[in-house]
Amino acid sequence: MLTQFSNLSLDTDGRYATDAELQFITDYLESVDIRVSTYEKIKENQEKIVLEVEEKMHALNYNNCLYNMDKHGKEICRRDRKNAIKYTSAAMVINDVDRLRDGLLVWLQTIVRSVGYERFVRTHYPIIQEVIQQYLTPEEAKFILPALQIDCTILGA
C-alpha cells in the first residue's frame, strides 16, 4: 500500500488521479477487516505456529538430511522464523509485499545463500503455509498465503 501510494504520487505529479489509478484504495478498504483479522489470528497463535512448524521440520529432518544445526543455530532459526512470520503478516495487513520483498527478503536471501540453506527454505516455507492455514478461515488464508509464497520463492531461489 505504501509503495502504491508512493507510485501514485509520482505518476500523478501535477494532475488529478484517475478512478482507475485510485482503485487500489477502494480494493484495500474492502479487504481491511479481513486483513486485520488474519493478522490478529497469526499474532495470537505465533508461538503455536512456530512450535508446530519446528515439529514438522524435525520429523522431515531424519538423519540430518535437510540441515544440521547446533542449539545456537536452531535458536537463530527460530528467531528468524518468528520475524519472517511477523513481517510477512505486517506486509499482508498493509498490502505491501513489494516493500517486504525489496527490504527484508532480499537481505534474508543473502544470509540463506551464504549458509547454503536454500533447500531448507524450500521445504520450510510450504510447512509454514500448511500450519498457518489451520489457524485461519479460507478467506483469511487467501490474504497471507501469497505473501508467504513470495517468502519461499525469494528465499529458496
DSSP file (Angstrom, degrees, kcal/mol; ACC not computed):
  #  RESIDUE AA STRUCTURE BP1 BP2  ACC     N-H-->O    O-->H-N    N-H-->O    O-->H-N    TCO  KAPPA ALPHA  PHI   PSI    X-CA   Y-CA   Z-CA
    1    1 A M     >        0   0    0      0, 0.0     4,-2.7     0, 0.0     5,-0.2   0.000 360.0 360.0 360.0 -44.7    0.0    0.0    0.0
    2    2 A L  H  >  +     0   0    0      1,-0.2     4,-2.4     2,-0.2     5,-0.2   0.909 360.0  48.9 -63.7 -40.6    2.8    2.4    0.9
    3    3 A T  H  > S+     0   0    0      2,-0.2     4,-2.6     1,-0.2    -1,-0.2   0.905 111.0  50.5 -64.0 -41.3    4.6    1.5   -2.3
    4    4 A Q  H  > S+     0   0    0      2,-0.2     4,-2.6     1,-0.2    -2,-0.2   0.901 110.5  48.9 -65.2 -40.6    1.3    2.0   -4.3
    5    5 A F  H  X S+     0   0    0     -4,-2.7     4,-2.4     2,-0.2    -2,-0.2   0.913 111.5  49.8 -63.8 -41.4    0.8    5.4   -2.7
    6    6 A S  H  X S+     0   0    0     -4,-2.4     4,-2.0     2,-0.2    -2,-0.2   0.931 112.8  46.4 -62.5 -45.6    4.4    6.4   -3.5
    7    7 A N  H  X S+     0   0    0     -4,-2.6     4,-3.2     1,-0.2     5,-0.2   0.897 111.0  52.9 -63.4 -40.4    3.9    5.3   -7.1
    8    8 A L  H  X S+     0   0    0     -4,-2.6     4,-2.1     1,-0.2    -2,-0.2   0.918 107.7  51.5 -60.6 -43.5    0.6    7.1   -7.3
    9    9 A S  H  < S+     0   0    0     -4,-2.4    -1,-0.2     1,-0.2    -2,-0.2   0.909 114.8  42.0 -60.5 -43.4    2.2   10.3   -6.1
   10   10 A L  H >< S+     0   0    0     -4,-2.0     3,-1.0     1,-0.2    -2,-0.2   0.919 115.2  49.6 -69.7 -43.4    5.0   10.1   -8.7
   11   11 A D  H 3< S+     0   0    0     -4,-3.2    -2,-0.2     1,-0.2    -1,-0.2   0.789 116.1  41.5 -68.1 -28.0    2.7    9.0  -11.5
   12   12 A T  T >< S+     0   0    0     -4,-2.1     3,-2.6    -5,-0.2    -1,-0.2   0.178  75.8 149.0-108.4  18.4    0.1   11.8  -10.9
   13   13 A D  T <  S+     0   0    0     -3,-1.0     3,-0.1     1,-0.3    -3,-0.1  -0.326  77.8   7.3 -55.4 120.1    2.5   14.7  -10.3
   14   14 A G  T 3  S+     0   0    0      1,-0.2     2,-0.3    -2,-0.1    -1,-0.3   0.494 124.2  65.5  87.0   4.0    0.8   17.8  -11.5
   15   15 A R  S <  S-     0   0    0     -3,-2.6     2,-0.2     0, 0.0    -1,-0.2  -0.953  85.8 -93.2-148.4 167.7   -2.6   16.2  -12.2
   16   16 A Y        -     0   0    0     -2,-0.3     2,-0.1    -3,-0.1    -3,-0.0  -0.581  45.5-110.7 -81.1 146.9   -5.5   14.5  -10.6
   17   17 A A        -     0   0    0     -2,-0.2     2,-0.1     1,-0.1    -1,-0.1  -0.463  30.8-120.8 -74.2 148.8   -5.5   10.7  -10.3
   18   18 A T     >  -     0   0    0     -2,-0.1     4,-1.4     1,-0.1     5,-0.1  -0.398  25.6-106.7 -81.8 165.6   -8.0    8.8  -12.4
   19   19 A D  H  > S+     0   0    0      1,-0.2     4,-0.7     2,-0.2     3,-0.3   0.900 122.5  53.2 -58.8 -40.7  -10.6    6.5  -10.9
   20   20 A A  H >4 S+     0   0    0      1,-0.2     3,-0.6     2,-0.2     4,-0.3   0.886 106.9  51.4 -63.5 -38.5   -8.6    3.5  -12.2
   21   21 A E  H 34 S+     0   0    0      1,-0.2     3,-0.3     2,-0.1    -1,-0.2   0.778 112.8  46.2 -69.3 -26.0   -5.4    4.8  -10.5
   22   22 A L  H >X S+     0   0    0     -4,-1.4     3,-1.6    -3,-0.3     4,-1.0   0.504  84.3  96.0 -92.0  -6.1   -7.3    5.2   -7.2
   23   23 A Q  H <X S+     0   0    0     -4,-0.7     4,-2.7    -3,-0.6     5,-0.2   0.818  72.4  66.2 -58.0 -33.8   -9.0    1.7   -7.4
   24   24 A F  H 3> S+     0   0    0     -4,-0.3     4,-2.1    -3,-0.3    -1,-0.3   0.813  98.4  54.7 -59.9 -28.5   -6.3    0.1   -5.2
   25   25 A I  H <> S+     0   0    0     -3,-1.6     4,-2.7     2,-0.2    -1,-0.2   0.936 109.5  45.4 -69.8 -45.9   -7.5    2.3   -2.3
   26   26 A T  H  X S+     0   0    0     -4,-1.0     4,-2.0     2,-0.2    -2,-0.2   0.923 113.2  50.8 -60.9 -45.3  -11.1    1.0   -2.7
   27   27 A D  H  X S+     0   0    0     -4,-2.7     4,-0.9     1,-0.2    -1,-0.2   0.910 111.9  47.5 -60.0 -43.1   -9.9   -2.6   -3.0
   28   28 A Y  H >X S+     0   0    0     -4,-2.1     4,-1.1    -5,-0.2     3,-1.0   0.940 109.6  51.8 -64.6 -47.0   -7.8   -2.2    0.1
   29   29 A L  H 3< S+     0   0    0     -4,-2.7     4,-0.4     1,-0.3     3,-0.3   0.843 107.0  54.6 -60.9 -33.0  -10.6   -0.7    2.1
   30   30 A E  H 3< S+     0   0    0     -4,-2.0    -1,-0.3     1,-0.2    -2,-0.2   0.761 117.2  36.5 -69.9 -23.9  -12.9   -3.5    1.1
   31   31 A S  H <X S+     0   0    0     -3,-1.0     4,-2.2    -4,-0.9    -2,-0.2   0.448  87.6  97.6-106.9  -2.0  -10.4   -6.1    2.5
   32   32 A V  H  X S+     0   0    0     -4,-1.1     4,-2.6    -3,-0.3     5,-0.2   0.866  81.0  53.3 -61.9 -39.2   -9.0   -4.3    5.5
   33   33 A D  H  > S+     0   0    0     -4,-0.4     4,-2.3     1,-0.2    -1,-0.2   0.930 112.4  43.6 -62.8 -44.6  -11.3   -6.0    8.1
   34   34 A I  H  > S+     0   0    0      2,-0.2     4,-2.4     1,-0.2    -1,-0.2   0.858 112.7  53.5 -70.2 -34.1  -10.3   -9.5    6.9
   35   35 A R  H  X S+     0   0    0     -4,-2.2     4,-2.5     2,-0.2    -2,-0.2   0.925 110.9  45.9 -64.4 -44.2   -6.6   -8.5    6.7
   36   36 A V  H  X S+     0   0    0     -4,-2.6     4,-2.8     2,-0.2    -2,-0.2   0.913 112.1  51.3 -65.6 -42.1   -6.7   -7.2   10.3
   37   37 A S  H  X S+     0   0    0     -4,-2.3     4,-2.3    -5,-0.2    -2,-0.2   0.916 111.2  48.3 -59.6 -44.3   -8.5  -10.4   11.4
   38   38 A T  H  X S+     0   0    0     -4,-2.4     4,-2.2     2,-0.2    -2,-0.2   0.929 111.9  49.2 -61.5 -46.8   -5.9  -12.5    9.7
   39   39 A Y  H  X S+     0   0    0     -4,-2.5     4,-2.7     1,-0.2    -2,-0.2   0.923 111.0  49.6 -59.3 -47.0   -3.0  -10.5   11.3
   40   40 A E  H  X S+     0   0    0     -4,-2.8     4,-2.8     1,-0.2    -1,-0.2   0.901 110.3  50.0 -62.3 -42.4   -4.6  -10.8   14.7
   41   41 A K  H  X S+     0   0    0     -4,-2.3     4,-1.6     2,-0.2    -1,-0.2   0.910 112.3  47.1 -64.3 -41.4   -5.0  -14.5   14.5
   42   42 A I  H  X S+     0   0    0     -4,-2.2     4,-0.5     2,-0.2    -2,-0.2   0.928 113.2  49.2 -65.4 -43.7   -1.5  -15.1   13.4
   43   43 A K  H >< S+     0   0    0     -4,-2.7     3,-0.9     1,-0.2     4,-0.3   0.930 112.0  48.2 -60.3 -46.6   -0.2  -12.8   16.1
   44   44 A E  H 3< S+     0   0    0     -4,-2.8    -1,-0.2     1,-0.2    -2,-0.2   0.800 121.1  36.3 -64.7 -29.5   -2.2  -14.6   18.8
   45   45 A N  H 3X S+     0   0    0     -4,-1.6     4,-2.8    -5,-0.2    -1,-0.2   0.246  80.3 113.4-109.5  11.5   -1.1  -18.0   17.6
   46   46 A Q  H <X S+     0   0    0     -3,-0.9     4,-2.9    -4,-0.5     5,-0.2   0.892  78.0  49.4 -55.0 -46.0    2.5  -17.3   16.6
   47   47 A E  H  > S+     0   0    0     -4,-0.3     4,-2.3     1,-0.2    -1,-0.2   0.921 113.8  45.8 -61.9 -43.7    4.1  -19.5   19.3
   48   48 A K  H  > S+     0   0    0      2,-0.2     4,-2.5     1,-0.2    -1,-0.2   0.908 113.3  50.3 -65.1 -41.2    1.9  -22.4   18.5
   49   49 A I  H  X S+     0   0    0     -4,-2.8     4,-2.5     2,-0.2    -2,-0.2   0.944 111.2  48.0 -61.4 -48.1    2.5  -22.0   14.8
   50   50 A V  H  X S+     0   0    0     -4,-2.9     4,-2.5    -5,-0.2    -2,-0.2   0.906 112.3  49.2 -61.6 -43.0    6.3  -21.8   15.3
   51   51 A L  H  X S+     0   0    0     -4,-2.3     4,-2.4    -5,-0.2    -1,-0.2   0.916 111.7  48.4 -63.8 -43.0    6.3  -24.9   17.5
   52   52 A E  H  X S+     0   0    0     -4,-2.5     4,-2.3     2,-0.2    -2,-0.2   0.907 111.6  49.8 -64.0 -41.1    4.2  -26.9   15.0
   53   53 A V  H  X S+     0   0    0     -4,-2.5     4,-2.6    -5,-0.2     5,-0.2   0.926 110.7  50.2 -62.8 -44.0    6.5  -25.9   12.2
   54   54 A E  H  X S+     0   0    0     -4,-2.5     4,-2.6     1,-0.2    -2,-0.2   0.910 110.0  50.3 -60.8 -42.9    9.5  -26.9   14.2
   55   55 A E  H  X S+     0   0    0     -4,-2.4     4,-2.1     2,-0.2    -1,-0.2   0.923 112.6  46.0 -62.0 -44.7    8.0  -30.3   15.0
   56   56 A K  H  X S+     0   0    0     -4,-2.3     4,-1.9     2,-0.2    -2,-0.2   0.893 113.3  49.3 -67.1 -39.0    7.2  -31.0   11.3
   57   57 A M  H  X S+     0   0    0     -4,-2.6     4,-1.4     2,-0.2    -2,-0.2   0.900 109.5  52.4 -66.2 -39.6   10.7  -29.8   10.2
   58   58 A H  H  < S+     0   0    0     -4,-2.6     3,-0.3     1,-0.2    -2,-0.2   0.913 108.6  50.6 -61.6 -42.3   12.3  -32.1   12.8
   59   59 A A  H >< S+     0   0    0     -4,-2.1     3,-0.6     1,-0.2    -1,-0.2   0.878 112.2  46.9 -63.7 -37.5   10.2  -35.0   11.5
   60   60 A L  H 3< S+     0   0    0     -4,-1.9    -1,-0.2     1,-0.2    -2,-0.2   0.722 102.1  67.9 -74.1 -20.9   11.4  -34.3    7.9
   61   61 A N  T ><  +     0   0    0     -4,-1.4     3,-1.9    -3,-0.3    -1,-0.2  -0.060  66.7 159.3 -94.5  33.6   15.0  -33.9    9.0
   62   62 A Y  G X  S+     0   0    0     -3,-0.6     3,-1.3     1,-0.3     4,-0.1  -0.312  75.0   6.1 -57.6 139.2   15.6  -37.5    9.9
   63   63 A N  G 3  S-     0   0    0      1,-0.3    -1,-0.3     2,-0.1    -2,-0.0   0.758 125.4 -77.3  55.7  28.5   19.4  -38.2    9.9
   64   64 A N  G <  S+     0   0    0     -3,-1.9    -1,-0.3    -6,-0.2    -2,-0.2   0.853  85.1 151.1  54.7  38.7   20.0  -34.5    9.3
   65   65 A C  S <  S+     0   0    0     -3,-1.3    -4,-0.1     1,-0.2     3,-0.1   0.760  74.0  31.4 -74.0 -24.3   19.1  -34.9    5.6
   66   66 A L  S    S-     0   0    0      1,-0.4     2,-0.3    -9,-0.1    54,-0.2   0.820 132.2 -14.6 -98.3 -40.9   17.9  -31.3    5.3
   67   67 A Y        -     0   0    0     -6,-0.1     2,-0.4    52,-0.1    -1,-0.4  -0.984  46.9-143.9-159.1 160.3   20.1  -29.4    7.7
   68   68 A N        +     0   0    0     -2,-0.3     2,-0.4    -3,-0.1     5,-0.0  -0.921  32.5 165.8-134.9 107.3   22.5  -29.9   10.6
   69   69 A M        -     0   0    0     -2,-0.4     2,-0.1     4,-0.0    -2,-0.1  -0.942  28.4-137.7-126.6 143.8   22.3  -27.2   13.3
   70   70 A D     >  -     0   0    0     -2,-0.4     4,-2.2     1,-0.1     5,-0.2  -0.303  46.2 -88.3 -82.6 179.9   23.6  -26.9   16.8
   71   71 A K  H  > S+     0   0    0      1,-0.2     4,-2.0     2,-0.2     5,-0.2   0.894 129.1  51.2 -59.0 -42.1   21.4  -25.5   19.5
   72   72 A H  H  > S+     0   0    0      1,-0.2     4,-2.2     2,-0.2    -1,-0.2   0.919 109.5  50.2 -62.5 -44.3   22.6  -21.9   18.8
   73   73 A G  H  > S+     0   0    0      1,-0.2     4,-2.4     2,-0.2    -1,-0.2   0.882 109.1  51.7 -61.3 -39.5   21.7  -22.3   15.1
   74   74 A K  H  X S+     0   0    0     -4,-2.2     4,-2.4     2,-0.2    -1,-0.2   0.878 108.5  51.2 -66.3 -37.2   18.3  -23.6   15.9
   75   75 A E  H  X S+     0   0    0     -4,-2.0     4,-2.4     2,-0.2    -2,-0.2   0.907 110.8  48.2 -65.9 -41.2   17.7  -20.6   18.2
   76   76 A I  H  X S+     0   0    0     -4,-2.2     4,-2.7     2,-0.2    -2,-0.2   0.922 111.7  50.3 -62.7 -43.4   18.7  -18.2   15.4
   77   77 A C  H  X S+     0   0    0     -4,-2.4     4,-2.6     2,-0.2    -2,-0.2   0.903 109.8  50.4 -61.9 -42.2   16.4  -20.1   13.0
   78   78 A R  H  X S+     0   0    0     -4,-2.4     4,-2.5     2,-0.2    -1,-0.2   0.921 111.5  48.3 -62.1 -44.5   13.5  -19.8   15.5
   79   79 A R  H  X S+     0   0    0     -4,-2.4     4,-2.4     1,-0.2    -2,-0.2   0.933 113.5  46.7 -61.2 -46.1   14.1  -16.1   15.8
   80   80 A D  H  X S+     0   0    0     -4,-2.7     4,-2.7     1,-0.2    -2,-0.2   0.872 110.6  52.9 -65.4 -36.9   14.3  -15.6   12.1
   81   81 A R  H  X S+     0   0    0     -4,-2.6     4,-2.4     2,-0.2    -1,-0.2   0.932 110.1  47.7 -63.6 -45.8   11.2  -17.7   11.5
   82   82 A K  H  X S+     0   0    0     -4,-2.5     4,-2.6     1,-0.2    -2,-0.2   0.922 113.7  47.7 -61.0 -44.0    9.2  -15.6   14.0
   83   83 A N  H  X S+     0   0    0     -4,-2.4     4,-3.2     2,-0.2     5,-0.3   0.911 110.3  51.6 -64.7 -41.6   10.4  -12.4   12.4
   84   84 A A  H  X S+     0   0    0     -4,-2.7     4,-2.4     1,-0.2     5,-0.2   0.927 112.5  45.7 -61.9 -43.9    9.6  -13.7    8.9
   85   85 A I  H  X S+     0   0    0     -4,-2.4     4,-2.2     2,-0.2    -2,-0.2   0.923 115.4  47.7 -63.6 -43.6    6.1  -14.5   10.0
   86   86 A K  H  X S+     0   0    0     -4,-2.6     4,-2.2    -5,-0.2    -2,-0.2   0.945 116.1  41.8 -63.5 -49.4    5.7  -11.2   11.8
   87   87 A Y  H  X S+     0   0    0     -4,-3.2     4,-2.2     2,-0.2    -1,-0.2   0.847 114.3  51.7 -71.0 -33.3    7.0   -9.1    8.9
   88   88 A T  H  X S+     0   0    0     -4,-2.4     4,-2.1    -5,-0.3    -1,-0.2   0.907 110.8  48.9 -67.2 -40.5    5.1  -11.1    6.3
   89   89 A S  H  X S+     0   0    0     -4,-2.2     4,-2.4    -5,-0.2    -2,-0.2   0.896 110.7  50.5 -64.7 -40.0    1.9  -10.6    8.3
   90   90 A A  H  X S+     0   0    0     -4,-2.2     4,-1.7     2,-0.2    -2,-0.2   0.905 109.9  49.9 -64.7 -40.8    2.6   -6.9    8.6
   91   91 A A  H  <>S+     0   0    0     -4,-2.2     5,-2.9     1,-0.2     4,-0.4   0.882 111.4  50.1 -64.5 -37.1    3.1   -6.7    4.8
   92   92 A M  H ><5S+     0   0    0     -4,-2.1     3,-0.8     3,-0.2    -2,-0.2   0.912 107.3  53.0 -66.5 -42.6   -0.1   -8.5    4.2
   93   93 A V  H 3<5S+     0   0    0     -4,-2.4    -1,-0.2     1,-0.3    -2,-0.2   0.849 118.2  35.9 -67.2 -32.5   -2.1   -6.2    6.5
   94   94 A I  T 3<5S-     0   0    0     -4,-1.7    -1,-0.3    -5,-0.2   -92,-0.2   0.369 109.7-123.9 -98.7   5.6   -0.9   -3.1    4.7
   95   95 A N  T < 5S+     0   0    0     -3,-0.8    -3,-0.2    -4,-0.4     3,-0.1   0.934  70.6 126.1  55.2  53.2   -1.0   -4.8    1.3
   96   96 A D     >< +     0   0    0     -5,-2.9     4,-1.3   -95,-0.1     3,-0.3  -0.466  11.5 148.7-140.2  66.6    2.6   -4.1    0.6
   97   97 A V  H  > S+     0   0    0      1,-0.2     4,-3.0     2,-0.2     5,-0.2   0.720  72.2  68.2 -72.4 -19.0    4.5   -7.2   -0.3
   98   98 A D  H  > S+     0   0    0      2,-0.2     4,-2.8     1,-0.2    -1,-0.2   0.924 100.7  47.4 -62.5 -42.7    6.8   -5.2   -2.6
   99   99 A R  H  > S+     0   0    0     -3,-0.3     4,-1.4     2,-0.2     5,-0.4   0.899 112.7  49.4 -64.4 -41.2    8.2   -3.5    0.4
  100  100 A L  H  <>S+     0   0    0     -4,-1.3     5,-2.3     2,-0.2     6,-0.4   0.943 113.8  46.0 -61.0 -48.9    8.7   -6.8    2.1
  101  101 A R  I  <>S+     0   0    0     -4,-3.0     5,-1.1     1,-0.2    -2,-0.2   0.934 115.6  44.3 -61.2 -48.6   10.4   -8.3   -1.0
  102  102 A D  I  <5S+     0   0    0     -4,-2.8    -1,-0.2    -5,-0.2    -2,-0.2   0.690 126.4  27.8 -75.3 -18.2   12.7   -5.4   -1.6
  103  103 A G  I  X5S+     0   0    0     -4,-1.4     4,-1.6    -5,-0.2    -3,-0.2   0.749 128.8  16.7-104.1 -88.3   13.7   -5.0    2.1
  104  104 A L  I  >5S+     0   0    0     -5,-0.4     4,-3.0     1,-0.2     5,-0.2   0.895 123.8  51.2 -60.2 -47.0   13.7   -7.9    4.4
  105  105 A L  I  ><S+     0   0    0     -5,-2.3     4,-2.5     1,-0.2    -1,-0.2   0.873 108.3  50.0 -68.5 -37.0   13.6  -10.7    1.9
  106  106 A V  H  ><S+     0   0    0     -5,-1.1     4,-1.4    -6,-0.4    -1,-0.2   0.910 114.3  46.8 -64.8 -40.3   16.5   -9.6   -0.2
  107  107 A W  H  X S+     0   0    0     -4,-1.6     4,-1.3     2,-0.2     3,-0.2   0.934 114.2  46.3 -64.9 -47.3   18.5   -9.2    3.0
  108  108 A L  H  X S+     0   0    0     -4,-3.0     4,-3.0     1,-0.2     5,-0.2   0.858 105.8  60.7 -64.8 -34.5   17.5  -12.6    4.3
  109  109 A Q  H  X S+     0   0    0     -4,-2.5     4,-2.6    -5,-0.2    -1,-0.2   0.893 101.6  53.5 -59.0 -39.8   18.2  -14.2    0.9
  110  110 A T  H  X S+     0   0    0     -4,-1.4     4,-2.1    -3,-0.2    -1,-0.2   0.911 111.8  44.9 -60.5 -43.1   21.8  -13.1    1.2
  111  111 A I  H  X S+     0   0    0     -4,-1.3     4,-1.8     2,-0.2    -2,-0.2   0.936 112.0  51.2 -67.2 -47.0   22.0  -14.9    4.6
  112  112 A V  H  X>S+     0   0    0     -4,-3.0     5,-2.4     1,-0.2     4,-0.6   0.916 113.6  45.5 -57.7 -44.8   20.2  -18.0    3.4
  113  113 A R  H ><5S+     0   0    0     -4,-2.6     3,-0.6    -5,-0.2    -1,-0.2   0.889 108.3  56.5 -66.1 -39.1   22.6  -18.3    0.4
  114  114 A S  H 3<5S+     0   0    0     -4,-2.1    -1,-0.2     1,-0.3    -2,-0.2   0.830 114.9  37.6 -66.2 -30.3   25.7  -17.6    2.5
  115  115 A V  H 3<5S-     0   0    0     -4,-1.8    -1,-0.3    -3,-0.1    -2,-0.2   0.438 111.5-120.0 -99.1  -0.2   24.9  -20.5    4.8
  116  116 A G  T <<5 +     0   0    0     -4,-0.6     3,-0.3    -3,-0.6    -3,-0.2   0.848  67.6 136.0  71.6  36.3   23.6  -22.8    2.0
  117  117 A Y     >< +     0   0    0     -5,-2.4     4,-2.5     1,-0.2     5,-0.2   0.075  25.2 114.2-105.0  24.4   20.1  -23.2    3.4
  118  118 A E  H  > S+     0   0    0     -6,-0.3     4,-2.5     1,-0.2    -1,-0.2   0.922  80.5  49.6 -59.1 -43.2   18.1  -22.8    0.1
  119  119 A R  H  > S+     0   0    0     -3,-0.3     4,-1.2     1,-0.2    -1,-0.2   0.908 109.9  51.7 -62.6 -42.0   16.9  -26.4    0.2
  120  120 A F  H >> S+     0   0    0    -54,-0.2     4,-2.8     1,-0.2     3,-0.5   0.932 110.9  47.8 -58.0 -47.4   15.9  -26.0    3.9
  121  121 A V  H 3X S+     0   0    0     -4,-2.5     4,-2.4     1,-0.2    -2,-0.2   0.893 105.6  57.5 -64.5 -40.6   13.8  -22.9    3.0
  122  122 A R  H 3< S+     0   0    0     -4,-2.5    -1,-0.2     1,-0.2    -2,-0.2   0.795 117.1  35.9 -62.3 -26.6   12.1  -24.6    0.0
  123  123 A T  H <X S+     0   0    0     -4,-1.2     4,-1.0    -3,-0.5    -2,-0.2   0.819 116.6  54.5 -88.2 -37.7   10.9  -27.2    2.4
  124  124 A H  H  X S+     0   0    0     -4,-2.8     4,-2.0    -5,-0.2     3,-0.3   0.906 102.1  51.7 -68.3 -48.8   10.3  -24.9    5.4
  125  125 A Y  H  X S+     0   0    0     -4,-2.4     4,-2.5     1,-0.2    -1,-0.2   0.857 105.2  54.6 -67.9 -35.8    8.0  -22.3    3.9
  126  126 A P  H  > S+     0   0    0      0, 0.0     4,-2.3     0, 0.0    -1,-0.2   0.872 109.0  51.0 -62.1 -31.7    5.5  -24.7    2.5
  127  127 A I  H  X S+     0   0    0     -4,-1.0     4,-2.7    -3,-0.3     5,-0.2   0.907 107.8  51.4 -69.7 -40.5    5.2  -26.1    6.0
  128  128 A I  H  X S+     0   0    0     -4,-2.0     4,-2.8     1,-0.2     5,-0.2   0.933 111.1  49.0 -58.5 -44.5    4.7  -22.7    7.5
  129  129 A Q  H  X S+     0   0    0     -4,-2.5     4,-1.7     1,-0.2    -2,-0.2   0.919 111.7  48.9 -61.1 -43.7    1.9  -22.2    4.9
  130  130 A E  H  X S+     0   0    0     -4,-2.3     4,-0.6     1,-0.2    -2,-0.2   0.926 114.9  43.7 -61.7 -46.8    0.3  -25.5    5.8
  131  131 A V  H >< S+     0   0    0     -4,-2.7     3,-1.3     1,-0.2     4,-0.4   0.920 110.3  54.1 -68.2 -45.0    0.4  -24.8    9.5
  132  132 A I  H >< S+     0   0    0     -4,-2.8     3,-1.8     1,-0.3     4,-0.4   0.870  99.7  62.7 -59.3 -36.8   -0.8  -21.2    9.3
  133  133 A Q  H >< S+     0   0    0     -4,-1.7     3,-1.0     1,-0.3    -1,-0.3   0.795  92.3  65.2 -60.1 -27.0   -3.9  -22.3    7.3
  134  134 A Q  T << S+     0   0    0     -3,-1.3    -1,-0.3    -4,-0.6    -2,-0.2   0.732 104.4  45.7 -66.9 -20.9   -5.0  -24.4   10.3
  135  135 A Y  T <  S+     0   0    0     -3,-1.8     2,-0.3    -4,-0.4    -1,-0.2   0.431 109.9  62.5-100.9  -1.8   -5.5  -21.2   12.3
  136  136 A L  S <  S-     0   0    0     -3,-1.0   -98,-0.0    -4,-0.4     0, 0.0  -0.837  79.7-113.0-125.6 158.0   -7.3  -19.2    9.6
  137  137 A T     >  -     0   0    0     -2,-0.3     4,-2.7     1,-0.1     5,-0.2  -0.471  42.4-105.9 -75.5 161.5  -10.5  -19.3    7.7
  138  138 A P  H  > S+     0   0    0      0, 0.0     4,-1.6     0, 0.0    -1,-0.1   0.878 123.1  53.7 -57.3 -36.9  -10.1  -20.0    3.9
  139  139 A E  H  4 S+     0   0    0      2,-0.2     4,-0.3     1,-0.2  -105,-0.0   0.903 111.2  44.9 -65.1 -40.4  -10.9  -16.3    3.3
  140  140 A E  H >> S+     0   0    0      1,-0.2     3,-1.7     2,-0.2     4,-1.1   0.910 109.0  56.8 -67.3 -42.7   -8.2  -15.2    5.7
  141  141 A A  H 3X S+     0   0    0     -4,-2.7     4,-2.7     1,-0.3    -1,-0.2   0.836  94.8  66.0 -59.5 -33.8   -5.7  -17.6    4.3
  142  142 A K  H 3< S+     0   0    0     -4,-1.6    -1,-0.3     1,-0.2    -2,-0.2   0.707 102.6  49.1 -65.6 -16.5   -6.1  -16.2    0.8
  143  143 A F  H <4 S+     0   0    0     -3,-1.7     4,-0.5    -4,-0.3    -1,-0.2   0.835 118.3  34.7 -88.6 -35.5   -4.5  -13.0    2.0
  144  144 A I  H  X S+     0   0    0     -4,-1.1     4,-2.3    -3,-0.1     3,-0.3   0.816 104.3  69.1 -90.3 -31.3   -1.5  -14.4    3.8
  145  145 A L  H  X S+     0   0    0     -4,-2.7     4,-2.3     1,-0.2     5,-0.2   0.883  97.0  51.7 -60.6 -41.4   -0.6  -17.4    1.6
  146  146 A P  H  > S+     0   0    0      0, 0.0     4,-1.8     0, 0.0    -1,-0.2   0.901 110.8  49.3 -62.1 -36.8    0.6  -15.3   -1.4
  147  147 A A  H  > S+     0   0    0     -4,-0.5     4,-1.8    -3,-0.3    -2,-0.2   0.910 111.8  48.1 -66.6 -41.3    2.9  -13.3    0.8
  148  148 A L  H  X S+     0   0    0     -4,-2.3     4,-2.3     1,-0.2    -1,-0.2   0.843 107.9  56.0 -67.1 -32.2    4.3  -16.5    2.3
  149  149 A Q  H  X S+     0   0    0     -4,-2.3     4,-2.8    -5,-0.2    -1,-0.2   0.878 104.6  52.3 -66.6 -37.2    4.8  -17.9   -1.2
  150  150 A I  H  X S+     0   0    0     -4,-1.8     4,-2.7     2,-0.2     5,-0.3   0.914 107.5  53.0 -62.7 -42.2    6.9  -14.8   -2.1
  151  151 A D  H  X S+     0   0    0     -4,-1.8     4,-2.8     1,-0.2     5,-0.4   0.954 112.3  44.8 -54.0 -51.1    9.0  -15.6    1.0
  152  152 A C  H  X S+     0   0    0     -4,-2.3     4,-2.0     1,-0.2    -2,-0.2   0.910 113.7  48.8 -62.3 -45.1    9.5  -19.1   -0.2
  153  153 A T  H  < S+     0   0    0     -4,-2.8     4,-0.4     2,-0.2    -1,-0.2   0.927 118.0  38.5 -63.4 -46.5   10.2  -18.1   -3.8
  154  154 A I  H >< S+     0   0    0     -4,-2.7     3,-0.7    -5,-0.2    -2,-0.2   0.933 121.0  42.3 -73.2 -45.7   12.8  -15.4   -2.9
  155  155 A L  H 3< S+     0   0    0     -4,-2.8    -2,-0.2    -5,-0.3   -34,-0.2   0.794 116.3  48.4 -74.8 -27.0   14.5  -17.2    0.0
  156  156 A G  T 3<        0   0    0     -4,-2.0    -1,-0.2    -5,-0.4    -2,-0.2   0.458 360.0 360.0 -90.9   0.0   14.6  -20.6   -1.7
  157  157 A A    <         0   0    0     -3,-0.7    -1,-0.2    -4,-0.4    -2,-0.1   0.482 360.0 360.0 -74.5 360.0   16.0  -19.3   -5.0
